[in-house]
Amino acid sequence: MSSSTPAASADPAANAELRKRTLRKVALRLTPFLGLLYFINYLDRTNIGFAGPNGMNDELGLTQTMFGLASGIFFAGYLLLEVPSNLALHRFGARRWIARILVTWGAIAAAMAFIPQTSWLGITGEWWLIILRFLLGIAEAGFFPGIILYLTFWFPKSERAKAVAYFMVAIPLSSVIGAPVSALLIEHGHEMLWGMSGWRFMFLIEGLPAILLGIICWFFLTDRPQDAKWLAADERAWLQAEMEREESDTAARFHVPLRKSLTAGRVWALAFVYFGVVYGLYAISFFLPTIIEGFQERFGVEYSIWEKGLLTAVPFTFAAVFMIFWARHGDRTGERVWHVAAPAIVAAITIPITAYVGSPFLAMVFVSIFACGVMGSLATFWPLPTAFLSGAAAAAGVALINSVGNASGFFAPYITGFLADATGSQTAGMWVISAAMVMAVIITVSLGALPKESRAAGTTDGADSVLPRDVR
């Protein structure tokens, strides 16, 4: 293609230098900003976990089951619009669509500060919380799979796990930084503004940055490499040619069209892998503050709100470091299956042990190992589907996998809360988390890294080409 001509060179060293220079610019331009967006996204999604045991549950009269329902109902709205939202991003461009998502979710997240304590319009406070959480899910639909799709426009497959990890490190950082910040806002924001409770003040302050970032996003993001005026001409030409070559190669090798991306067995199998891993993520994200609160009765200790925030940050600090190391290792070796399965096995083993140890220190050690396992699996998961999906099929397939996977965001907190109410402890819920992670490991290993290639370029062998190796 003509656009690749300026980037071509007979000197391998010059080509290697061009590649390195281009991808460094792309990484520095995009990953910090996208990571910041996801940091705010994940914080607004999960800060209910910190609000619950620090005033919200008491003020709104929530049981553990109702708290789990309010936490998880977010994903009901999220799942309804996930695939359409990602197809819209593919059609209209990331800049416009992600900006729209940010502004709407920020407005709804901030509105949670004004949930009435008593009945209003015939609806009690707890049900207003559930309604707003449902609307928050609708507003956020398509954000995460949209970013995963967006990264496939800019990073070659050999760099993709690392790029995803740098983006997804926002998950642990939302706890490392977000938990102490949330604690400070709750502790010192009480009656600071309009007589608000501390947890209300936290919702308001943490919702506003999304609106501001949505406005910035409109001007900052670039949809495709060919539009990147911040790259030199040879860099822009090389990246455009490289990404188009990879997309054409993927389409020719595996040929999964849009329709097949929503029905193929391999896509659905990967969705259940993601379900198992994300089940662990959301169970611990929503309930870790509650588990730490339980240390006080279980071990006879006492923590301030600030100390609880710091303790919540500990496991995710280790997880943030580990996921970057693990993703870089995956890209360097090119191995994909065990980079997902091995940390998931470790997580499955360690989380039930947490319920049986005899000190808060040991409990936090095992929770930290669990967090590293979950985040390591998540950081290396997305190169599996994007290795054989391309174009609109990638938009739909990635959204479908994320949609089914994030259904665990509803089930995990609800089941964990229900089991805590029914048994009086978190132990049963931890065993269910372990079972979900084991399921993810079994499916991942059974699938292998890649599907069978289509028998000829241009075939529509999508159904057969996505079967697991041991089924073909």
PLY file of the C-alpha trace (Angstrom):
ply
format ascii 1.0
element vertex 472
property float x
property float y
property float z
element edge 471
property int vertex1
property int vertex2
end_header
0.00 0.00 0.00
1.24 3.51 -0.68
1.03 4.65 2.93
3.69 2.12 3.89
6.29 3.39 1.39
7.85 6.13 3.56
8.25 3.67 6.42
9.94 0.95 4.39
13.68 0.45 4.69
16.22 -2.13 3.55
18.06 -1.72 6.85
16.64 -4.05 9.56
18.23 -1.95 12.29
16.52 1.17 10.95
13.16 -0.64 10.83
13.64 -1.90 14.38
14.47 1.61 15.55
11.40 3.02 13.75
9.17 0.39 15.37
10.60 1.05 18.83
10.34 4.82 18.47
6.76 4.69 17.15
5.41 2.33 19.78
7.10 4.30 22.54
5.33 7.46 21.37
2.00 5.65 21.14
2.41 4.14 24.60
3.36 7.46 26.21
0.50 9.27 24.48
-2.32 6.78 25.06
-1.75 4.42 28.00
-1.42 6.99 30.81
-4.57 8.80 29.69
-6.57 5.63 29.10
-5.35 4.29 32.45
-6.57 7.48 34.14
-9.99 7.05 32.51
-10.22 3.47 33.74
-9.02 4.49 37.18
-11.96 6.88 37.49
-14.28 4.33 35.86
-13.39 1.52 38.23
-13.41 3.82 41.25
-16.93 5.06 40.45
-18.03 1.47 39.82
-16.69 0.00 43.08
-16.60 2.86 45.61
-19.98 1.60 46.82
-17.92 -1.17 48.46
-16.26 1.44 50.66
-19.41 3.49 51.24
-21.40 0.45 52.44
-19.66 -0.38 55.74
-18.83 3.28 56.40
-22.29 4.76 56.84
-24.34 4.02 53.73
-25.70 0.64 54.82
-26.80 1.99 58.19
-28.29 5.21 56.79
-30.27 3.44 54.06
-31.04 0.34 56.14
-29.32 -2.13 53.80
-28.81 -5.79 54.67
-25.76 -7.58 53.23
-28.02 -9.14 50.59
-29.47 -5.77 49.55
-25.98 -4.26 49.53
-24.87 -7.10 47.23
-27.89 -6.48 44.99
-27.15 -2.76 44.80
-23.50 -3.48 44.01
-24.31 -6.04 41.33
-27.36 -4.46 39.65
-24.91 -2.15 37.92
-24.06 -5.04 35.62
-27.64 -5.69 34.55
-27.76 -2.33 32.78
-24.14 -2.70 31.71
-24.78 -6.02 29.96
-27.87 -4.83 28.07
-25.96 -2.31 25.97
-22.43 -3.69 25.90
-22.37 -5.12 22.36
-24.38 -2.27 20.71
-22.17 0.28 22.45
-18.96 -1.31 21.19
-20.29 -1.52 17.64
-21.18 2.17 17.90
-17.60 2.93 18.96
-16.30 0.97 15.97
-18.58 2.97 13.66
-18.40 6.48 15.13
-14.88 6.46 16.59
-13.42 6.20 20.06
-13.02 9.94 20.60
-16.73 10.74 20.37
-18.11 7.60 21.95
-15.80 7.37 24.95
-16.36 11.08 25.66
-20.13 10.44 25.68
-19.73 7.50 28.05
-17.59 9.50 30.48
-19.92 12.46 30.76
-23.08 10.40 31.31
-21.55 8.04 33.86
-19.96 10.96 35.76
-23.32 12.71 36.08
-25.05 9.58 37.41
-22.18 8.70 39.77
-22.32 12.19 41.28
-26.13 11.97 41.58
-25.73 9.07 44.03
-24.76 11.68 46.60
-28.40 12.81 46.68
-30.13 9.47 47.34
-32.96 10.22 49.82
-32.73 8.61 53.23
-36.50 8.24 53.38
-39.12 7.52 50.75
-39.36 9.97 47.83
-41.93 9.65 45.04
-43.04 6.48 46.76
-39.57 4.89 46.40
-37.37 4.19 49.44
-33.70 5.16 49.60
-32.41 1.64 49.11
-34.37 1.32 45.86
-33.18 4.72 44.64
-29.65 3.38 45.17
-30.50 0.31 43.09
-32.07 2.42 40.32
-29.06 4.72 40.08
-26.64 1.79 40.08
-28.64 0.26 37.21
-28.49 3.54 35.26
-24.76 3.83 35.99
-24.27 0.46 34.31
-26.20 1.61 31.24
-24.09 4.78 31.06
-20.79 2.88 31.34
-21.72 0.13 28.86
-19.07 -0.25 26.20
-16.29 1.63 27.96
-13.99 -1.26 28.86
-14.44 -3.38 25.70
-14.24 -0.16 23.72
-10.79 0.56 25.15
-9.68 -3.04 24.55
-10.82 -2.68 20.94
-9.16 0.74 20.69
-5.82 -0.71 21.83
-5.98 -3.22 18.95
-5.94 -0.24 16.57
-2.63 0.97 17.99
-0.58 -1.94 19.35
0.64 -5.02 17.41
-0.20 -8.42 18.89
3.31 -8.88 20.25
2.87 -5.75 22.39
-0.76 -6.17 23.33
-0.60 -7.89 26.75
1.74 -5.21 28.01
-0.46 -2.42 26.65
-3.57 -3.99 28.23
-1.73 -4.41 31.54
-0.66 -0.76 31.62
-4.29 0.17 31.02
-5.74 -2.34 33.50
-3.27 -1.45 36.25
-5.90 1.19 36.97
-7.93 -1.57 38.68
-5.49 -2.19 41.54
-4.51 1.48 41.60
-8.15 2.42 42.12
-7.82 0.60 45.45
-4.21 1.54 46.20
-5.01 5.23 45.75
-8.78 5.25 45.68
-9.39 3.41 48.97
-7.37 5.83 51.14
-8.78 8.81 49.22
-12.32 7.48 49.66
-11.59 6.98 53.35
-10.43 10.57 53.70
-13.46 11.90 51.84
-15.83 9.90 54.04
-14.02 10.71 57.27
-13.51 14.44 56.67
-16.34 15.18 54.25
-19.09 14.64 56.82
-21.36 17.70 56.80
-18.76 19.64 54.81
-21.23 20.35 52.00
-24.97 20.88 52.50
-24.88 18.72 55.62
-24.00 15.63 53.56
-22.90 12.38 55.15
-19.30 11.44 54.42
-20.23 8.66 51.99
-22.45 11.05 50.02
-19.65 13.59 49.79
-17.38 10.84 48.45
-19.84 9.91 45.68
-20.15 13.55 44.61
-16.42 14.34 44.55
-15.45 11.09 42.83
-18.15 11.44 40.16
-17.17 14.89 38.89
-13.75 13.98 37.34
-15.44 11.71 34.79
-17.39 14.66 33.38
-14.22 16.78 33.09
-12.24 13.93 31.50
-15.05 13.32 29.03
-14.65 16.88 27.75
-10.87 16.47 27.55
-11.27 13.12 25.78
-13.12 14.80 22.90
-10.01 16.84 22.06
-7.22 14.47 23.15
-7.94 11.03 21.67
-7.16 10.12 18.07
-9.37 7.50 16.41
-6.84 5.72 14.15
-3.08 5.82 13.42
-3.62 7.57 10.06
-5.12 10.52 11.96
-2.24 10.83 14.46
-0.69 14.22 13.72
1.43 13.77 16.87
3.41 11.04 15.06
6.04 11.81 12.42
5.08 10.93 8.84
7.28 7.80 8.72
6.00 6.66 12.14
2.39 7.18 11.13
2.89 5.32 7.84
4.68 2.39 9.50
2.05 1.99 12.23
-0.88 2.24 9.83
0.69 -0.33 7.53
1.59 -2.66 10.39
-1.88 -2.61 11.95
-3.62 -3.06 8.59
-1.28 -5.96 7.76
-2.05 -7.68 11.07
-5.78 -7.17 10.69
-5.75 -8.54 7.14
-3.65 -11.51 8.24
-6.00 -12.28 11.14
-9.08 -12.06 8.92
-7.49 -14.32 6.29
-6.21 -16.91 8.78
-9.31 -17.27 10.94
-12.10 -15.49 9.04
-14.59 -14.93 11.86
-17.25 -12.57 10.45
-19.47 -10.37 12.61
-22.34 -12.85 12.90
-20.05 -15.74 13.81
-18.28 -13.66 16.45
-21.55 -13.67 18.44
-22.27 -17.39 18.06
-18.86 -19.09 17.86
-18.11 -21.68 20.54
-14.64 -20.37 21.23
-15.89 -16.84 21.84
-18.45 -18.11 24.34
-15.89 -20.35 26.00
-13.56 -17.38 26.48
-16.51 -15.44 27.87
-16.87 -18.07 30.60
-13.14 -17.95 31.30
-13.51 -14.22 31.79
-16.60 -14.78 33.94
-14.62 -16.98 36.33
-11.70 -14.59 36.71
-13.85 -11.47 36.97
-16.04 -13.24 39.57
-13.02 -13.22 41.85
-12.18 -9.63 41.01
-15.59 -8.21 41.84
-16.19 -10.34 44.91
-13.00 -9.05 46.48
-13.39 -5.49 45.16
-16.87 -5.01 46.63
-16.41 -7.01 49.83
-12.77 -6.50 50.87
-13.67 -3.43 52.97
-16.43 -5.50 54.59
-14.00 -8.41 55.17
-11.53 -6.02 56.81
-14.37 -4.61 58.91
-15.00 -8.20 60.05
-11.40 -8.52 61.28
-12.39 -6.33 64.22
-14.79 -8.92 65.61
-12.93 -11.97 64.33
-9.50 -11.04 65.66
-10.38 -8.52 68.37
-8.69 -5.56 66.65
-9.93 -2.04 65.91
-9.26 0.13 62.87
-10.12 3.71 62.00
-11.72 4.46 58.62
-8.33 5.67 57.39
-6.61 2.45 58.53
-9.27 0.36 56.78
-8.58 2.32 53.60
-4.86 1.63 53.86
-5.45 -2.08 54.51
-7.75 -2.27 51.48
-4.93 -0.82 49.38
-2.31 -3.39 50.44
-3.34 -6.40 48.27
-3.83 -4.23 45.21
-0.40 -2.61 45.61
1.25 -5.99 45.16
-1.21 -6.85 42.38
-0.35 -3.68 40.41
3.36 -4.55 40.39
2.77 -8.22 39.59
0.39 -7.68 36.68
2.88 -5.43 34.85
5.70 -7.94 35.37
3.50 -10.87 34.32
2.16 -9.17 31.18
5.66 -8.15 30.06
6.78 -11.74 30.62
3.85 -12.99 28.51
4.72 -10.67 25.61
8.41 -11.58 25.83
7.83 -15.35 25.77
4.79 -15.28 23.46
3.09 -17.91 25.65
-0.56 -17.11 26.37
-2.47 -20.04 27.90
-0.51 -20.60 31.11
-0.03 -16.89 31.62
-3.80 -16.84 32.16
-4.21 -20.22 33.84
-1.27 -20.33 36.29
-2.10 -17.18 38.29
-5.77 -18.18 38.29
-4.82 -21.53 39.89
-2.87 -19.72 42.59
-5.83 -17.41 43.23
-8.24 -20.35 43.46
-6.05 -22.06 46.08
-5.33 -19.03 48.25
-8.72 -17.34 48.63
-10.39 -20.06 50.79
-7.32 -20.22 53.05
-8.00 -16.61 54.02
-11.07 -17.72 55.96
-9.13 -20.16 58.17
-5.97 -18.29 59.19
-5.55 -17.05 62.74
-4.37 -13.46 62.34
-5.18 -10.39 60.25
-1.59 -10.35 58.98
-1.85 -13.87 57.50
-5.30 -13.09 56.12
-3.91 -10.07 54.29
-0.96 -12.13 52.97
-3.32 -14.63 51.33
-5.69 -11.92 50.07
-2.66 -10.20 48.51
-1.58 -13.41 46.76
-5.15 -13.86 45.55
-5.25 -10.31 44.18
-1.96 -10.90 42.32
-3.40 -14.08 40.78
-6.59 -12.40 39.62
-4.85 -9.36 38.16
-2.17 -11.49 36.50
-4.86 -13.51 34.72
-6.79 -10.43 33.65
-3.70 -8.69 32.30
-2.86 -11.60 29.99
-6.39 -12.65 29.02
-7.30 -10.21 26.23
-4.55 -11.25 23.76
-6.42 -14.60 23.49
-9.61 -13.30 21.76
-7.90 -10.49 19.84
-5.51 -13.03 18.30
-8.29 -14.35 16.02
-10.93 -11.58 15.94
-10.61 -8.50 13.73
-12.64 -5.55 12.48
-16.32 -5.42 13.41
-16.07 -9.03 14.62
-13.50 -7.91 17.18
-15.83 -5.11 18.32
-18.73 -7.52 18.78
-16.72 -10.47 20.10
-14.76 -8.47 22.65
-17.99 -6.81 23.82
-19.74 -10.17 24.10
-16.89 -11.70 26.11
-16.77 -8.68 28.39
-20.55 -8.66 28.70
-20.86 -12.32 29.71
-17.77 -12.08 31.88
-19.06 -9.06 33.70
-22.32 -10.83 34.50
-20.21 -12.09 37.37
-20.18 -8.49 38.54
-23.84 -9.03 39.42
-23.61 -12.58 40.71
-20.38 -12.24 42.72
-21.42 -9.48 45.14
-25.01 -10.72 45.37
-24.05 -14.35 46.09
-21.25 -13.28 48.44
-23.65 -11.01 50.35
-26.39 -13.65 50.42
-24.01 -16.31 51.76
-22.66 -13.89 54.36
-26.21 -13.20 55.61
-27.14 -16.90 55.51
-24.02 -18.26 57.26
-22.81 -15.31 59.31
-19.33 -15.38 57.73
-17.50 -14.85 54.43
-16.17 -18.43 54.26
-18.79 -19.95 51.94
-18.49 -17.02 49.55
-14.73 -17.55 49.32
-15.20 -21.20 48.34
-17.55 -20.13 45.55
-14.89 -17.67 44.31
-12.39 -20.53 44.27
-14.75 -22.72 42.23
-15.27 -19.94 39.66
-11.51 -19.53 39.24
-11.02 -23.30 38.82
-13.65 -23.29 36.05
-11.72 -20.53 34.28
-8.49 -22.54 34.46
-10.04 -25.73 33.06
-11.60 -23.95 30.08
-8.44 -21.93 29.32
-6.21 -24.99 29.22
-8.78 -26.94 27.16
-9.01 -24.20 24.52
-5.34 -23.65 23.84
-3.92 -20.41 22.50
-5.36 -20.24 18.98
-8.25 -21.72 16.99
-7.82 -23.67 13.78
-7.12 -21.47 10.80
-9.79 -21.25 8.10
-9.16 -23.72 5.29
-8.91 -20.99 2.68
-8.89 -17.24 2.72
-12.40 -15.94 2.29
-14.19 -19.00 3.69
-16.91 -18.57 6.26
-15.66 -21.41 8.41
-16.27 -19.38 11.53
-18.14 -22.02 13.53
-15.53 -24.74 12.98
-12.54 -22.46 13.25
-13.29 -21.50 16.82
-13.68 -24.96 18.32
-11.23 -26.03 21.05
-8.26 -28.04 19.85
-9.38 -31.19 21.60
-12.80 -31.01 19.88
-11.57 -30.47 16.29
0 1
1 2
2 3
3 4
4 5
5 6
6 7
7 8
8 9
9 10
10 11
11 12
12 13
13 14
14 15
15 16
16 17
17 18
18 19
19 20
20 21
21 22
22 23
23 24
24 25
25 26
26 27
27 28
28 29
29 30
30 31
31 32
32 33
33 34
34 35
35 36
36 37
37 38
38 39
39 40
40 41
41 42
42 43
43 44
44 45
45 46
46 47
47 48
48 49
49 50
50 51
51 52
52 53
53 54
54 55
55 56
56 57
57 58
58 59
59 60
60 61
61 62
62 63
63 64
64 65
65 66
66 67
67 68
68 69
69 70
70 71
71 72
72 73
73 74
74 75
75 76
76 77
77 78
78 79
79 80
80 81
81 82
82 83
83 84
84 85
85 86
86 87
87 88
88 89
89 90
90 91
91 92
92 93
93 94
94 95
95 96
96 97
97 98
98 99
99 100
100 101
101 102
102 103
103 104
104 105
105 106
106 107
107 108
108 109
109 110
110 111
111 112
112 113
113 114
114 115
115 116
116 117
117 118
118 119
119 120
120 121
121 122
122 123
123 124
124 125
125 126
126 127
127 128
128 129
129 130
130 131
131 132
132 133
133 134
134 135
135 136
136 137
137 138
138 139
139 140
140 141
141 142
142 143
143 144
144 145
145 146
146 147
147 148
148 149
149 150
150 151
151 152
152 153
153 154
154 155
155 156
156 157
157 158
158 159
159 160
160 161
161 162
162 163
163 164
164 165
165 166
166 167
167 168
168 169
169 170
170 171
171 172
172 173
173 174
174 175
175 176
176 177
177 178
178 179
179 180
180 181
181 182
182 183
183 184
184 185
185 186
186 187
187 188
188 189
189 190
190 191
191 192
192 193
193 194
194 195
195 196
196 197
197 198
198 199
199 200
200 201
201 202
202 203
203 204
204 205
205 206
206 207
207 208
208 209
209 210
210 211
211 212
212 213
213 214
214 215
215 216
216 217
217 218
218 219
219 220
220 221
221 222
222 223
223 224
224 225
225 226
226 227
227 228
228 229
229 230
230 231
231 232
232 233
233 234
234 235
235 236
236 237
237 238
238 239
239 240
240 241
241 242
242 243
243 244
244 245
245 246
246 247
247 248
248 249
249 250
250 251
251 252
252 253
253 254
254 255
255 256
256 257
257 258
258 259
259 260
260 261
261 262
262 263
263 264
264 265
265 266
266 267
267 268
268 269
269 270
270 271
271 272
272 273
273 274
274 275
275 276
276 277
277 278
278 279
279 280
280 281
281 282
282 283
283 284
284 285
285 286
286 287
287 288
288 289
289 290
290 291
291 292
292 293
293 294
294 295
295 296
296 297
297 298
298 299
299 300
300 301
301 302
302 303
303 304
304 305
305 306
306 307
307 308
308 309
309 310
310 311
311 312
312 313
313 314
314 315
315 316
316 317
317 318
318 319
319 320
320 321
321 322
322 323
323 324
324 325
325 326
326 327
327 328
328 329
329 330
330 331
331 332
332 333
333 334
334 335
335 336
336 337
337 338
338 339
339 340
340 341
341 342
342 343
343 344
344 345
345 346
346 347
347 348
348 349
349 350
350 351
351 352
352 353
353 354
354 355
355 356
356 357
357 358
358 359
359 360
360 361
361 362
362 363
363 364
364 365
365 366
366 367
367 368
368 369
369 370
370 371
371 372
372 373
373 374
374 375
375 376
376 377
377 378
378 379
379 380
380 381
381 382
382 383
383 384
384 385
385 386
386 387
387 388
388 389
389 390
390 391
391 392
392 393
393 394
394 395
395 396
396 397
397 398
398 399
399 400
400 401
401 402
402 403
403 404
404 405
405 406
406 407
407 408
408 409
409 410
410 411
411 412
412 413
413 414
414 415
415 416
416 417
417 418
418 419
419 420
420 421
421 422
422 423
423 424
424 425
425 426
426 427
427 428
428 429
429 430
430 431
431 432
432 433
433 434
434 435
435 436
436 437
437 438
438 439
439 440
440 441
441 442
442 443
443 444
444 445
445 446
446 447
447 448
448 449
449 450
450 451
451 452
452 453
453 454
454 455
455 456
456 457
457 458
458 459
459 460
460 461
461 462
462 463
463 464
464 465
465 466
466 467
467 468
468 469
469 470
470 471
